């Protein structure tokens, strides 16, 4: 139990950094605490600024505090970076903004690899119900309890801890895609993992969709994969489905901890003027009662309509569009608001084309992911070797160029004779000259019909200049 929780909830171990709590009640409410863990030098109130309280390390070790004799036989100390450490106590635990990350780091140092958070003091990222107590109970110089989730992410990165929570005992992710989407999928995974403290498990969908796509019976090669998510998650915890052509920009734990409101599945609120999509959805795996094999067989037999499966998700009852639309922003980016960019135009996806107005956003993520994750480098090498991404991307990565429209004309022209994998897959064979002309003309048409904001026009002009040089 952390701090005040150890007084009000039954727990065997109490973790306390701020000694003031022990001054008033060294017995911690006379509860079931069998071991008290504190820093070697505890924290006390240093000063107050308005309603905010600033804590800091005291000028003496806890063994000299008045409460210590009553807890001597049930006390364990550790080194905290806010004061000089004692070599006999082992490693020095870094300072974080709140107690929970410090306790988690200490547990990791003790050899624990799986940590379940039963409840954290505040934080709307953990549960929306904390919104009304954020300012009322916040007693630090931080603006929000949510800061601690960034700290927990650091603990995960530094120590390899696998975090889960009471609400989400298992967080499973399915990314819909095929081998040809290896690079965007790898970048998407990096964007998910680099922004969350939750331990994410990944599952792969059925490959039957690929064969159906080649016959023209599905909209994408991975259309039918998503209905297999609950089964592949062993009907445990919550599952999140994402298409591979996305880039996540916020902590996905916010989605996983969304109140389902009695629904078995929530999808994103539809974009105005666009048909509803199930390209992002959250599902309660334990309550998902559908049989995916029966659904696929019913579709193949003609007893279930394709739109009922993919367009309406009629098999998932009760369902609702209860996730924020910002988690499925179609070809749109609003700084500070967009949580997930969905690159829906397959003719202009940044790994396939240089004319996407948001190409620099994705390419910046690619360069960061390459520095942080070897799996992304492997995906890039494989994708270039198989022709799954535009040839100009190799030069762009090698030179560390974020905006593809800054590539020289000779590099941009490398893409002229190349065709993206989804076009080749739809045709079932290597396309001929006519097919290439059709693809290139359609690609040009997409550029002409795209929304022409100042940013987009500037990018097209830059590309035109380089192609002509």
Beta strands, then each sheet from edge to edge (+ up, - down):
strand 1: 13-15
strand 2: 35-39
strand 3: 43-49
strand 4: 52-57
strand 5: 75-80
strand 6: 92-93
strand 7: 114-117
strand 8: 162-165
strand 9: 171-176
strand 10: 200-203
strand 11: 238-243
strand 12: 246-248
strand 13: 265-268
strand 14: 280-284
strand 15: 319-323
strand 16: 329-330
strand 17: 340-342
sheet 1: 1+ 2+ 5+ 6+
sheet 2: 3+ 4-
sheet 3: 7+ 8+
sheet 4: 10+ 9+ 11+ 14- 13+ 15+
sheet 5: 12+ 17- 16-
end
